[in-house]
Amino acid sequence: MQTPVGMAAEPDTYRGPEGIRRWFESFYEVMEEIRLEQKAVQAWLIRDGLARRIEFFTDLDEALAALGGEGS
């Protein structure tokens, strides 16, 4: 999973189950409760029943452009 510059205070790439745990743990270090109120689009690549990649985008048009689709 990647957190892009425009959507994260500390953009980074998180790999594997350990990376996803590290992403969530980074929130717990600074706050007691996690609430994501920012509008975002997630694109997931799922293969063989497992999440292989997660990408965040600021809106649907940006996601579609990055993934080779057409905007709405």
CHARMM-style PDB file with segment names, atoms N, HN, CA, C and O in Angstrom:
ATOM      1  N   MET     1       0.857  -1.169   0.000  1.00  0.00      PROA
ATOM      2  CA  MET     1       0.000   0.000   0.000  1.00  0.00      PROA
ATOM      3  C   MET     1       0.899   1.226   0.000  1.00  0.00      PROA
ATOM      4  O   MET     1       1.940   1.254   0.657  1.00  0.00      PROA
ATOM      5  N   GLN     2       0.480   2.234  -0.746  1.00  0.00      PROA
ATOM      6  HN  GLN     2      -0.365   2.211  -1.280  1.00  0.00      PROA
ATOM      7  CA  GLN     2       1.216   3.491  -0.778  1.00  0.00      PROA
ATOM      8  C   GLN     2       0.323   4.625  -0.299  1.00  0.00      PROA
ATOM      9  O   GLN     2      -0.845   4.710  -0.677  1.00  0.00      PROA
ATOM     10  N   THR     3       0.880   5.493   0.533  1.00  0.00      PROA
ATOM     11  HN  THR     3       1.829   5.424   0.840  1.00  0.00      PROA
ATOM     12  CA  THR     3       0.178   6.710   0.919  1.00  0.00      PROA
ATOM     13  C   THR     3       0.846   7.864   0.187  1.00  0.00      PROA
ATOM     14  O   THR     3       2.023   8.139   0.419  1.00  0.00      PROA
ATOM     15  N   PRO     4       0.114   8.548  -0.699  1.00  0.00      PROA
ATOM     16  CA  PRO     4       0.711   9.595  -1.524  1.00  0.00      PROA
ATOM     17  C   PRO     4       0.967  10.892  -0.757  1.00  0.00      PROA
ATOM     18  O   PRO     4       0.395  11.138   0.305  1.00  0.00      PROA
ATOM     19  N   VAL     5       1.838  11.699  -1.328  1.00  0.00      PROA
ATOM     20  HN  VAL     5       2.303  11.499  -2.191  1.00  0.00      PROA
ATOM     21  CA  VAL     5       2.255  12.962  -0.717  1.00  0.00      PROA
ATOM     22  C   VAL     5       1.075  13.862  -0.371  1.00  0.00      PROA
ATOM     23  O   VAL     5       1.039  14.419   0.726  1.00  0.00      PROA
ATOM     24  N   GLY     6       0.109  14.021  -1.272  1.00  0.00      PROA
ATOM     25  HN  GLY     6       0.138  13.569  -2.163  1.00  0.00      PROA
ATOM     26  CA  GLY     6      -1.000  14.932  -1.029  1.00  0.00      PROA
ATOM     27  C   GLY     6      -2.023  14.451  -0.023  1.00  0.00      PROA
ATOM     28  O   GLY     6      -2.927  15.199   0.347  1.00  0.00      PROA
ATOM     29  N   MET     7      -1.894  13.207   0.428  1.00  0.00      PROA
ATOM     30  HN  MET     7      -1.159  12.599   0.127  1.00  0.00      PROA
ATOM     31  CA  MET     7      -2.907  12.656   1.322  1.00  0.00      PROA
ATOM     32  C   MET     7      -2.358  12.173   2.659  1.00  0.00      PROA
ATOM     33  O   MET     7      -3.111  11.678   3.497  1.00  0.00      PROA
ATOM     34  N   ALA     8      -1.061  12.314   2.863  1.00  0.00      PROA
ATOM     35  HN  ALA     8      -0.449  12.716   2.182  1.00  0.00      PROA
ATOM     36  CA  ALA     8      -0.482  11.807   4.105  1.00  0.00      PROA
ATOM     37  C   ALA     8       0.591  12.761   4.610  1.00  0.00      PROA
ATOM     38  O   ALA     8       1.348  13.337   3.828  1.00  0.00      PROA
ATOM     39  N   ALA     9       0.645  12.917   5.919  1.00  0.00      PROA
ATOM     40  HN  ALA     9       0.031  12.448   6.554  1.00  0.00      PROA
ATOM     41  CA  ALA     9       1.685  13.754   6.506  1.00  0.00      PROA
ATOM     42  C   ALA     9       3.058  13.126   6.308  1.00  0.00      PROA
ATOM     43  O   ALA     9       4.059  13.827   6.157  1.00  0.00      PROA
ATOM     44  N   GLU    10       3.092  11.797   6.311  1.00  0.00      PROA
ATOM     45  HN  GLU    10       2.279  11.228   6.434  1.00  0.00      PROA
ATOM     46  CA  GLU    10       4.344  11.072   6.103  1.00  0.00      PROA
ATOM     47  C   GLU    10       4.123  10.001   5.044  1.00  0.00      PROA
ATOM     48  O   GLU    10       3.881   8.843   5.384  1.00  0.00      PROA
ATOM     49  N   PRO    11       4.203  10.366   3.759  1.00  0.00      PROA
ATOM     50  CA  PRO    11       3.988   9.394   2.690  1.00  0.00      PROA
ATOM     51  C   PRO    11       4.979   8.239   2.804  1.00  0.00      PROA
ATOM     52  O   PRO    11       6.138   8.427   3.175  1.00  0.00      PROA
ATOM     53  N   ASP    12       4.501   7.049   2.478  1.00  0.00      PROA
ATOM     54  HN  ASP    12       3.560   6.896   2.176  1.00  0.00      PROA
ATOM     55  CA  ASP    12       5.366   5.881   2.608  1.00  0.00      PROA
ATOM     56  C   ASP    12       4.773   4.735   1.801  1.00  0.00      PROA
ATOM     57  O   ASP    12       3.651   4.827   1.302  1.00  0.00      PROA
ATOM     58  N   THR    13       5.527   3.670   1.681  1.00  0.00      PROA
ATOM     59  HN  THR    13       6.438   3.595   2.086  1.00  0.00      PROA
ATOM     60  CA  THR    13       5.062   2.433   1.076  1.00  0.00      PROA
ATOM     61  C   THR    13       5.087   1.362   2.152  1.00  0.00      PROA
ATOM     62  O   THR    13       6.079   1.213   2.866  1.00  0.00      PROA
ATOM     63  N   TYR    14       4.013   0.627   2.265  1.00  0.00      PROA
ATOM     64  HN  TYR    14       3.208   0.747   1.685  1.00  0.00      PROA
ATOM     65  CA  TYR    14       3.864  -0.408   3.287  1.00  0.00      PROA
ATOM     66  C   TYR    14       3.707  -1.752   2.586  1.00  0.00      PROA
ATOM     67  O   TYR    14       2.767  -1.944   1.814  1.00  0.00      PROA
ATOM     68  N   ARG    15       4.614  -2.673   2.847  1.00  0.00      PROA
ATOM     69  HN  ARG    15       5.378  -2.517   3.474  1.00  0.00      PROA
ATOM     70  CA  ARG    15       4.616  -3.955   2.142  1.00  0.00      PROA
ATOM     71  C   ARG    15       4.257  -5.104   3.077  1.00  0.00      PROA
ATOM     72  O   ARG    15       4.755  -5.200   4.199  1.00  0.00      PROA
ATOM     73  N   GLY    16       3.383  -5.968   2.582  1.00  0.00      PROA
ATOM     74  HN  GLY    16       2.979  -5.890   1.670  1.00  0.00      PROA
ATOM     75  CA  GLY    16       3.023  -7.181   3.304  1.00  0.00      PROA
ATOM     76  C   GLY    16       2.206  -6.913   4.551  1.00  0.00      PROA
ATOM     77  O   GLY    16       1.935  -5.765   4.901  1.00  0.00      PROA
ATOM     78  N   PRO    17       1.818  -7.991   5.219  1.00  0.00      PROA
ATOM     79  CA  PRO    17       1.026  -7.859   6.454  1.00  0.00      PROA
ATOM     80  C   PRO    17       1.721  -7.006   7.512  1.00  0.00      PROA
ATOM     81  O   PRO    17       1.076  -6.248   8.237  1.00  0.00      PROA
ATOM     82  N   GLU    18       3.060  -7.142   7.589  1.00  0.00      PROA
ATOM     83  HN  GLU    18       3.584  -7.757   7.000  1.00  0.00      PROA
ATOM     84  CA  GLU    18       3.806  -6.345   8.569  1.00  0.00      PROA
ATOM     85  C   GLU    18       3.711  -4.856   8.246  1.00  0.00      PROA
ATOM     86  O   GLU    18       3.618  -4.027   9.151  1.00  0.00      PROA
ATOM     87  N   GLY    19       3.732  -4.519   6.961  1.00  0.00      PROA
ATOM     88  HN  GLY    19       3.807  -5.192   6.226  1.00  0.00      PROA
ATOM     89  CA  GLY    19       3.622  -3.119   6.553  1.00  0.00      PROA
ATOM     90  C   GLY    19       2.273  -2.529   6.893  1.00  0.00      PROA
ATOM     91  O   GLY    19       2.181  -1.398   7.370  1.00  0.00      PROA
ATOM     92  N   ILE    20       1.217  -3.303   6.643  1.00  0.00      PROA
ATOM     93  HN  ILE    20       1.292  -4.222   6.255  1.00  0.00      PROA
ATOM     94  CA  ILE    20      -0.131  -2.815   6.968  1.00  0.00      PROA
ATOM     95  C   ILE    20      -0.274  -2.622   8.470  1.00  0.00      PROA
ATOM     96  O   ILE    20      -0.870  -1.641   8.916  1.00  0.00      PROA
ATOM     97  N   ARG    21       0.264  -3.543   9.248  1.00  0.00      PROA
ATOM     98  HN  ARG    21       0.748  -4.340   8.886  1.00  0.00      PROA
ATOM     99  CA  ARG    21       0.243  -3.377  10.706  1.00  0.00      PROA
ATOM    100  C   ARG    21       1.000  -2.114  11.105  1.00  0.00      PROA
ATOM    101  O   ARG    21       0.547  -1.361  11.967  1.00  0.00      PROA
ATOM    102  N   ARG    22       2.156  -1.882  10.476  1.00  0.00      PROA
ATOM    103  HN  ARG    22       2.524  -2.493   9.775  1.00  0.00      PROA
ATOM    104  CA  ARG    22       2.951  -0.683  10.771  1.00  0.00      PROA
ATOM    105  C   ARG    22       2.167   0.583  10.449  1.00  0.00      PROA
ATOM    106  O   ARG    22       2.254   1.567  11.183  1.00  0.00      PROA
ATOM    107  N   TRP    23       1.386   0.566   9.337  1.00  0.00      PROA
ATOM    108  HN  TRP    23       1.315  -0.235   8.741  1.00  0.00      PROA
ATOM    109  CA  TRP    23       0.572   1.722   8.959  1.00  0.00      PROA
ATOM    110  C   TRP    23      -0.454   2.035  10.052  1.00  0.00      PROA
ATOM    111  O   TRP    23      -0.576   3.181  10.483  1.00  0.00      PROA
ATOM    112  N   PHE    24      -1.196   1.001  10.502  1.00  0.00      PROA
ATOM    113  HN  PHE    24      -1.097   0.070  10.151  1.00  0.00      PROA
ATOM    114  CA  PHE    24      -2.196   1.223  11.548  1.00  0.00      PROA
ATOM    115  C   PHE    24      -1.544   1.615  12.864  1.00  0.00      PROA
ATOM    116  O   PHE    24      -2.055   2.492  13.560  1.00  0.00      PROA
ATOM    117  N   GLU    25      -0.433   0.992  13.221  1.00  0.00      PROA
ATOM    118  HN  GLU    25      -0.017   0.279  12.655  1.00  0.00      PROA
ATOM    119  CA  GLU    25       0.244   1.311  14.473  1.00  0.00      PROA
ATOM    120  C   GLU    25       0.734   2.755  14.493  1.00  0.00      PROA
ATOM    121  O   GLU    25       0.809   3.364  15.560  1.00  0.00      PROA
ATOM    122  N   SER    26       1.066   3.310  13.332  1.00  0.00      PROA
ATOM    123  HN  SER    26       1.005   2.815  12.465  1.00  0.00      PROA
ATOM    124  CA  SER    26       1.521   4.706  13.296  1.00  0.00      PROA
ATOM    125  C   SER    26       0.425   5.662  13.756  1.00  0.00      PROA
ATOM    126  O   SER    26       0.720   6.720  14.311  1.00  0.00      PROA
ATOM    127  N   PHE    27      -0.838   5.297  13.531  1.00  0.00      PROA
ATOM    128  HN  PHE    27      -1.077   4.437  13.081  1.00  0.00      PROA
ATOM    129  CA  PHE    27      -1.944   6.120  14.017  1.00  0.00      PROA
ATOM    130  C   PHE    27      -2.071   6.015  15.533  1.00  0.00      PROA
ATOM    131  O   PHE    27      -2.271   7.017  16.219  1.00  0.00      PROA
ATOM    132  N   TYR    28      -1.952   4.789  16.053  1.00  0.00      PROA
ATOM    133  HN  TYR    28      -1.789   3.975  15.497  1.00  0.00      PROA
ATOM    134  CA  TYR    28      -2.128   4.574  17.481  1.00  0.00      PROA
ATOM    135  C   TYR    28      -1.065   5.294  18.304  1.00  0.00      PROA
ATOM    136  O   TYR    28      -1.285   5.590  19.478  1.00  0.00      PROA
ATOM    137  N   GLU    29       0.083   5.576  17.697  1.00  0.00      PROA
ATOM    138  HN  GLU    29       0.262   5.336  16.743  1.00  0.00      PROA
ATOM    139  CA  GLU    29       1.136   6.289  18.414  1.00  0.00      PROA
ATOM    140  C   GLU    29       0.742   7.721  18.727  1.00  0.00      PROA
ATOM    141  O   GLU    29       1.239   8.297  19.695  1.00  0.00      PROA
ATOM    142  N   VAL    30      -0.152   8.316  17.919  1.00  0.00      PROA
ATOM    143  HN  VAL    30      -0.556   7.848  17.133  1.00  0.00      PROA
ATOM    144  CA  VAL    30      -0.484   9.733  18.090  1.00  0.00      PROA
ATOM    145  C   VAL    30      -1.943  10.004  18.431  1.00  0.00      PROA
ATOM    146  O   VAL    30      -2.301  11.142  18.736  1.00  0.00      PROA
ATOM    147  N   MET    31      -2.783   8.991  18.384  1.00  0.00      PROA
ATOM    148  HN  MET    31      -2.493   8.067  18.136  1.00  0.00      PROA
ATOM    149  CA  MET    31      -4.199   9.213  18.704  1.00  0.00      PROA
ATOM    150  C   MET    31      -4.837   7.944  19.251  1.00  0.00      PROA
ATOM    151  O   MET    31      -4.393   6.832  18.963  1.00  0.00      PROA
ATOM    152  N   GLU    32      -5.890   8.131  20.047  1.00  0.00      PROA
ATOM    153  HN  GLU    32      -6.251   9.034  20.280  1.00  0.00      PROA
ATOM    154  CA  GLU    32      -6.573   6.999  20.652  1.00  0.00      PROA
ATOM    155  C   GLU    32      -7.593   6.359  19.724  1.00  0.00      PROA
ATOM    156  O   GLU    32      -7.856   5.161  19.825  1.00  0.00      PROA
ATOM    157  N   GLU    33      -8.169   7.142  18.824  1.00  0.00      PROA
ATOM    158  HN  GLU    33      -7.956   8.116  18.742  1.00  0.00      PROA
ATOM    159  CA  GLU    33      -9.216   6.652  17.942  1.00  0.00      PROA
ATOM    160  C   GLU    33      -8.918   7.096  16.518  1.00  0.00      PROA
ATOM    161  O   GLU    33      -8.508   8.232  16.282  1.00  0.00      PROA
ATOM    162  N   ILE    34      -9.126   6.197  15.580  1.00  0.00      PROA
ATOM    163  HN  ILE    34      -9.460   5.273  15.772  1.00  0.00      PROA
ATOM    164  CA  ILE    34      -8.861   6.514  14.175  1.00  0.00      PROA
ATOM    165  C   ILE    34     -10.179   6.786  13.466  1.00  0.00      PROA
ATOM    166  O   ILE    34     -11.082   5.949  13.466  1.00  0.00      PROA
ATOM    167  N   ARG    35     -10.279   7.966  12.861  1.00  0.00      PROA
ATOM    168  HN  ARG    35      -9.546   8.646  12.861  1.00  0.00      PROA
ATOM    169  CA  ARG    35     -11.411   8.324  12.012  1.00  0.00      PROA
ATOM    170  C   ARG    35     -10.852   8.972  10.763  1.00  0.00      PROA
ATOM    171  O   ARG    35     -10.176   9.999  10.829  1.00  0.00      PROA
ATOM    172  N   LEU    36     -11.135   8.373   9.639  1.00  0.00      PROA
ATOM    173  HN  LEU    36     -11.684   7.539   9.584  1.00  0.00      PROA
ATOM    174  CA  LEU    36     -10.663   8.933   8.371  1.00  0.00      PROA
ATOM    175  C   LEU    36     -11.798   9.752   7.776  1.00  0.00      PROA
ATOM    176  O   LEU    36     -12.771   9.187   7.277  1.00  0.00      PROA
ATOM    177  N   GLU    37     -11.687  11.066   7.822  1.00  0.00      PROA
ATOM    178  HN  GLU    37     -10.896  11.525   8.228  1.00  0.00      PROA
ATOM    179  CA  GLU    37     -12.742  11.959   7.335  1.00  0.00      PROA
ATOM    180  C   GLU    37     -12.394  12.582   5.998  1.00  0.00      PROA
ATOM    181  O   GLU    37     -13.198  13.321   5.430  1.00  0.00      PROA
ATOM    182  N   GLN    38     -11.237  12.301   5.503  1.00  0.00      PROA
ATOM    183  HN  GLN    38     -10.584  11.700   5.965  1.00  0.00      PROA
ATOM    184  CA  GLN    38     -10.794  12.842   4.227  1.00  0.00      PROA
ATOM    185  C   GLN    38     -11.413  12.015   3.100  1.00  0.00      PROA
ATOM    186  O   GLN    38     -11.425  10.786   3.161  1.00  0.00      PROA
ATOM    187  N   LYS    39     -11.929  12.698   2.067  1.00  0.00      PROA
ATOM    188  HN  LYS    39     -11.919  13.697   2.017  1.00  0.00      PROA
ATOM    189  CA  LYS    39     -12.461  11.979   0.921  1.00  0.00      PROA
ATOM    190  C   LYS    39     -11.300  11.354   0.166  1.00  0.00      PROA
ATOM    191  O   LYS    39     -10.281  12.000  -0.078  1.00  0.00      PROA
ATOM    192  N   ALA    40     -11.465  10.096  -0.197  1.00  0.00      PROA
ATOM    193  HN  ALA    40     -12.292   9.571   0.001  1.00  0.00      PROA
ATOM    194  CA  ALA    40     -10.412   9.390  -0.909  1.00  0.00      PROA
ATOM    195  C   ALA    40     -11.025   8.230  -1.692  1.00  0.00      PROA
ATOM    196  O   ALA    40     -12.125   7.766  -1.393  1.00  0.00      PROA
ATOM    197  N   VAL    41     -10.294   7.786  -2.686  1.00  0.00      PROA
ATOM    198  HN  VAL    41      -9.401   8.163  -2.929  1.00  0.00      PROA
ATOM    199  CA  VAL    41     -10.674   6.610  -3.465  1.00  0.00      PROA
ATOM    200  C   VAL    41      -9.559   5.599  -3.277  1.00  0.00      PROA
ATOM    201  O   VAL    41      -8.381   5.940  -3.373  1.00  0.00      PROA
ATOM    202  N   GLN    42      -9.930   4.354  -3.007  1.00  0.00      PROA
ATOM    203  HN  GLN    42     -10.888   4.077  -2.928  1.00  0.00      PROA
ATOM    204  CA  GLN    42      -8.952   3.284  -2.902  1.00  0.00      PROA
ATOM    205  C   GLN    42      -9.111   2.359  -4.089  1.00  0.00      PROA
ATOM    206  O   GLN    42     -10.229   2.033  -4.488  1.00  0.00      PROA
ATOM    207  N   ALA    43      -7.995   1.937  -4.651  1.00  0.00      PROA
ATOM    208  HN  ALA    43      -7.087   2.201  -4.326  1.00  0.00      PROA
ATOM    209  CA  ALA    43      -7.993   0.928  -5.709  1.00  0.00      PROA
ATOM    210  C   ALA    43      -7.235  -0.274  -5.164  1.00  0.00      PROA
ATOM    211  O   ALA    43      -6.084  -0.155  -4.742  1.00  0.00      PROA
ATOM    212  N   TRP    44      -7.886  -1.429  -5.176  1.00  0.00      PROA
ATOM    213  HN  TRP    44      -8.820  -1.525  -5.519  1.00  0.00      PROA
ATOM    214  CA  TRP    44      -7.288  -2.647  -4.653  1.00  0.00      PROA
ATOM    215  C   TRP    44      -7.012  -3.612  -5.792  1.00  0.00      PROA
ATOM    216  O   TRP    44      -7.860  -3.798  -6.665  1.00  0.00      PROA
ATOM    217  N   LEU    45      -5.846  -4.222  -5.796  1.00  0.00      PROA
ATOM    218  HN  LEU    45      -5.157  -4.071  -5.087  1.00  0.00      PROA
ATOM    219  CA  LEU    45      -5.542  -5.330  -6.691  1.00  0.00      PROA
ATOM    220  C   LEU    45      -5.632  -6.593  -5.850  1.00  0.00      PROA
ATOM    221  O   LEU    45      -4.863  -6.786  -4.908  1.00  0.00      PROA
ATOM    222  N   ILE    46      -6.580  -7.446  -6.204  1.00  0.00      PROA
ATOM    223  HN  ILE    46      -7.205  -7.289  -6.969  1.00  0.00      PROA
ATOM    224  CA  ILE    46      -6.779  -8.683  -5.459  1.00  0.00      PROA
ATOM    225  C   ILE    46      -6.487  -9.849  -6.393  1.00  0.00      PROA
ATOM    226  O   ILE    46      -7.054  -9.943  -7.482  1.00  0.00      PROA
ATOM    227  N   ARG    47      -5.607 -10.724  -5.962  1.00  0.00      PROA
ATOM    228  HN  ARG    47      -5.147 -10.648  -5.077  1.00  0.00      PROA
ATOM    229  CA  ARG    47      -5.246 -11.892  -6.755  1.00  0.00      PROA
ATOM    230  C   ARG    47      -5.227 -13.108  -5.833  1.00  0.00      PROA
ATOM    231  O   ARG    47      -4.653 -13.062  -4.744  1.00  0.00      PROA
ATOM    232  N   ASP    48      -5.855 -14.190  -6.273  1.00  0.00      PROA
ATOM    233  HN  ASP    48      -6.321 -14.228  -7.157  1.00  0.00      PROA
ATOM    234  CA  ASP    48      -5.921 -15.423  -5.487  1.00  0.00      PROA
ATOM    235  C   ASP    48      -6.504 -15.183  -4.096  1.00  0.00      PROA
ATOM    236  O   ASP    48      -6.094 -15.815  -3.122  1.00  0.00      PROA
ATOM    237  N   GLY    49      -7.466 -14.260  -4.017  1.00  0.00      PROA
ATOM    238  HN  GLY    49      -7.799 -13.747  -4.808  1.00  0.00      PROA
ATOM    239  CA  GLY    49      -8.146 -13.994  -2.761  1.00  0.00      PROA
ATOM    240  C   GLY    49      -7.366 -13.151  -1.769  1.00  0.00      PROA
ATOM    241  O   GLY    49      -7.812 -12.968  -0.637  1.00  0.00      PROA
ATOM    242  N   LEU    50      -6.203 -12.630  -2.171  1.00  0.00      PROA
ATOM    243  HN  LEU    50      -5.841 -12.779  -3.091  1.00  0.00      PROA
ATOM    244  CA  LEU    50      -5.387 -11.816  -1.272  1.00  0.00      PROA
ATOM    245  C   LEU    50      -5.181 -10.424  -1.855  1.00  0.00      PROA
ATOM    246  O   LEU    50      -5.017 -10.264  -3.065  1.00  0.00      PROA
ATOM    247  N   ALA    51      -5.190  -9.423  -0.987  1.00  0.00      PROA
ATOM    248  HN  ALA    51      -5.322  -9.553  -0.005  1.00  0.00      PROA
ATOM    249  CA  ALA    51      -4.897  -8.062  -1.435  1.00  0.00      PROA
ATOM    250  C   ALA    51      -3.418  -7.989  -1.775  1.00  0.00      PROA
ATOM    251  O   ALA    51      -2.560  -8.267  -0.938  1.00  0.00      PROA
ATOM    252  N   ARG    52      -3.133  -7.612  -3.016  1.00  0.00      PROA
ATOM    253  HN  ARG    52      -3.830  -7.387  -3.696  1.00  0.00      PROA
ATOM    254  CA  ARG    52      -1.741  -7.536  -3.478  1.00  0.00      PROA
ATOM    255  C   ARG    52      -1.235  -6.102  -3.527  1.00  0.00      PROA
ATOM    256  O   ARG    52      -0.033  -5.862  -3.415  1.00  0.00      PROA
ATOM    257  N   ARG    53      -2.148  -5.146  -3.694  1.00  0.00      PROA
ATOM    258  HN  ARG    53      -3.125  -5.341  -3.785  1.00  0.00      PROA
ATOM    259  CA  ARG    53      -1.747  -3.736  -3.783  1.00  0.00      PROA
ATOM    260  C   ARG    53      -2.946  -2.863  -3.445  1.00  0.00      PROA
ATOM    261  O   ARG    53      -4.075  -3.167  -3.833  1.00  0.00      PROA
ATOM    262  N   ILE    54      -2.697  -1.779  -2.723  1.00  0.00      PROA
ATOM    263  HN  ILE    54      -1.781  -1.532  -2.408  1.00  0.00      PROA
ATOM    264  CA  ILE    54      -3.729  -0.799  -2.397  1.00  0.00      PROA
ATOM    265  C   ILE    54      -3.149   0.565  -2.730  1.00  0.00      PROA
ATOM    266  O   ILE    54      -2.044   0.900  -2.304  1.00  0.00      PROA
ATOM    267  N   GLU    55      -3.892   1.343  -3.486  1.00  0.00      PROA
ATOM    268  HN  GLU    55      -4.790   1.071  -3.832  1.00  0.00      PROA
ATOM    269  CA  GLU    55      -3.454   2.699  -3.816  1.00  0.00      PROA
ATOM    270  C   GLU    55      -4.549   3.677  -3.433  1.00  0.00      PROA
ATOM    271  O   GLU    55      -5.735   3.390  -3.592  1.00  0.00      PROA
ATOM    272  N   PHE    56      -4.145   4.835  -2.929  1.00  0.00      PROA
ATOM    273  HN  PHE    56      -3.181   5.068  -2.800  1.00  0.00      PROA
ATOM    274  CA  PHE    56      -5.068   5.897  -2.551  1.00  0.00      PROA
ATOM    275  C   PHE    56      -5.003   7.025  -3.570  1.00  0.00      PROA
ATOM    276  O   PHE    56      -3.934   7.349  -4.085  1.00  0.00      PROA
ATOM    277  N   PHE    57      -6.161   7.619  -3.855  1.00  0.00      PROA
ATOM    278  HN  PHE    57      -7.030   7.355  -3.436  1.00  0.00      PROA
ATOM    279  CA  PHE    57      -6.258   8.749  -4.772  1.00  0.00      PROA
ATOM    280  C   PHE    57      -7.180   9.790  -4.164  1.00  0.00      PROA
ATOM    281  O   PHE    57      -8.027   9.469  -3.330  1.00  0.00      PROA
ATOM    282  N   THR    58      -7.014  11.046  -4.588  1.00  0.00      PROA
ATOM    283  HN  THR    58      -6.326  11.306  -5.266  1.00  0.00      PROA
ATOM    284  CA  THR    58      -7.836  12.115  -4.027  1.00  0.00      PROA
ATOM    285  C   THR    58      -9.252  12.125  -4.594  1.00  0.00      PROA
ATOM    286  O   THR    58     -10.171  12.618  -3.940  1.00  0.00      PROA
ATOM    287  N   ASP    59      -9.444  11.586  -5.808  1.00  0.00      PROA
ATOM    288  HN  ASP    59      -8.697  11.186  -6.340  1.00  0.00      PROA
ATOM    289  CA  ASP    59     -10.796  11.515  -6.367  1.00  0.00      PROA
ATOM    290  C   ASP    59     -10.858  10.411  -7.423  1.00  0.00      PROA
ATOM    291  O   ASP    59      -9.834   9.846  -7.807  1.00  0.00      PROA
ATOM    292  N   LEU    60     -12.062  10.114  -7.882  1.00  0.00      PROA
ATOM    293  HN  LEU    60     -12.894  10.573  -7.570  1.00  0.00      PROA
ATOM    294  CA  LEU    60     -12.279   9.019  -8.819  1.00  0.00      PROA
ATOM    295  C   LEU    60     -11.590   9.260 -10.155  1.00  0.00      PROA
ATOM    296  O   LEU    60     -11.022   8.333 -10.732  1.00  0.00      PROA
ATOM    297  N   ASP    61     -11.634  10.497 -10.653  1.00  0.00      PROA
ATOM    298  HN  ASP    61     -12.095  11.250 -10.183  1.00  0.00      PROA
ATOM    299  CA  ASP    61     -10.982  10.786 -11.932  1.00  0.00      PROA
ATOM    300  C   ASP    61      -9.481  10.515 -11.870  1.00  0.00      PROA
ATOM    301  O   ASP    61      -8.905   9.973 -12.813  1.00  0.00      PROA
ATOM    302  N   GLU    62      -8.854  10.892 -10.766  1.00  0.00      PROA
ATOM    303  HN  GLU    62      -9.323  11.333 -10.001  1.00  0.00      PROA
ATOM    304  CA  GLU    62      -7.428  10.637 -10.602  1.00  0.00      PROA
ATOM    305  C   GLU    62      -7.148   9.135 -10.595  1.00  0.00      PROA
ATOM    306  O   GLU    62      -6.193   8.673 -11.219  1.00  0.00      PROA
ATOM    307  N   ALA    63      -7.982   8.382  -9.892  1.00  0.00      PROA
ATOM    308  HN  ALA    63      -8.758   8.757  -9.385  1.00  0.00      PROA
ATOM    309  CA  ALA    63      -7.809   6.918  -9.827  1.00  0.00      PROA
ATOM    310  C   ALA    63      -7.971   6.288 -11.197  1.00  0.00      PROA
ATOM    311  O   ALA    63      -7.160   5.458 -11.606  1.00  0.00      PROA
ATOM    312  N   LEU    64      -9.022   6.684 -11.907  1.00  0.00      PROA
ATOM    313  HN  LEU    64      -9.681   7.358 -11.574  1.00  0.00      PROA
ATOM    314  CA  LEU    64      -9.243   6.118 -13.234  1.00  0.00      PROA
ATOM    315  C   LEU    64      -8.116   6.455 -14.197  1.00  0.00      PROA
ATOM    316  O   LEU    64      -7.714   5.614 -15.001  1.00  0.00      PROA
ATOM    317  N   ALA    65      -7.606   7.674 -14.124  1.00  0.00      PROA
ATOM    318  HN  ALA    65      -7.933   8.358 -13.472  1.00  0.00      PROA
ATOM    319  CA  ALA    65      -6.496   8.063 -14.996  1.00  0.00      PROA
ATOM    320  C   ALA    65      -5.247   7.226 -14.692  1.00  0.00      PROA
ATOM    321  O   ALA    65      -4.555   6.774 -15.604  1.00  0.00      PROA
ATOM    322  N   ALA    66      -4.974   7.030 -13.418  1.00  0.00      PROA
ATOM    323  HN  ALA    66      -5.536   7.397 -12.677  1.00  0.00      PROA
ATOM    324  CA  ALA    66      -3.795   6.255 -13.024  1.00  0.00      PROA
ATOM    325  C   ALA    66      -3.920   4.789 -13.425  1.00  0.00      PROA
ATOM    326  O   ALA    66      -2.927   4.119 -13.708  1.00  0.00      PROA
ATOM    327  N   LEU    67      -5.159   4.307 -13.442  1.00  0.00      PROA
ATOM    328  HN  LEU    67      -5.966   4.851 -13.213  1.00  0.00      PROA
ATOM    329  CA  LEU    67      -5.389   2.897 -13.754  1.00  0.00      PROA
ATOM    330  C   LEU    67      -5.702   2.677 -15.224  1.00  0.00      PROA
ATOM    331  O   LEU    67      -5.977   1.553 -15.644  1.00  0.00      PROA
ATOM    332  N   GLY    68      -5.660   3.747 -16.005  1.00  0.00      PROA
ATOM    333  HN  GLY    68      -5.436   4.660 -15.665  1.00  0.00      PROA
ATOM    334  CA  GLY    68      -5.882   3.617 -17.452  1.00  0.00      PROA
ATOM    335  C   GLY    68      -7.320   3.681 -17.878  1.00  0.00      PROA
ATOM    336  O   GLY    68      -7.626   3.352 -19.024  1.00  0.00      PROA
ATOM    337  N   GLY    69      -8.230   4.094 -16.998  1.00  0.00      PROA
ATOM    338  HN  GLY    69      -7.981   4.361 -16.067  1.00  0.00      PROA
ATOM    339  CA  GLY    69      -9.649   4.204 -17.342  1.00  0.00      PROA
ATOM    340  C   GLY    69      -9.999   5.618 -17.756  1.00  0.00      PROA
ATOM    341  O   GLY    69      -9.135   6.493 -17.816  1.00  0.00      PROA
ATOM    342  N   GLU    70     -11.267   5.834 -18.038  1.00  0.00      PROA
ATOM    343  HN  GLU    70     -11.969   5.123 -17.989  1.00  0.00      PROA
ATOM    344  CA  GLU    70     -11.744   7.166 -18.408  1.00  0.00      PROA
ATOM    345  C   GLU    70     -12.410   7.807 -17.220  1.00  0.00      PROA
ATOM    346  O   GLU    70     -13.002   7.120 -16.388  1.00  0.00      PROA
ATOM    347  N   GLY    71     -12.319   9.137 -17.131  1.00  0.00      PROA
ATOM    348  HN  GLY    71     -11.838   9.695 -17.808  1.00  0.00      PROA
ATOM    349  CA  GLY    71     -12.966   9.874 -16.041  1.00  0.00      PROA
ATOM    350  C   GLY    71     -14.472   9.849 -16.163  1.00  0.00      PROA
ATOM    351  O   GLY    71     -15.012   9.567 -17.233  1.00  0.00      PROA
ATOM    352  N   SER    72     -15.151  10.144 -15.064  1.00  0.00      PROA
ATOM    353  HN  SER    72     -14.712  10.373 -14.195  1.00  0.00      PROA
ATOM    354  CA  SER    72     -16.627  10.121 -15.082  1.00  0.00      PROA
ATOM    355  C   SER    72     -17.186  11.436 -15.534  1.00  0.00      PROA
ATOM    356  OT1 SER    72     -18.405  11.596 -15.608  1.00  0.00      PROA
TER     357      SER     72
END
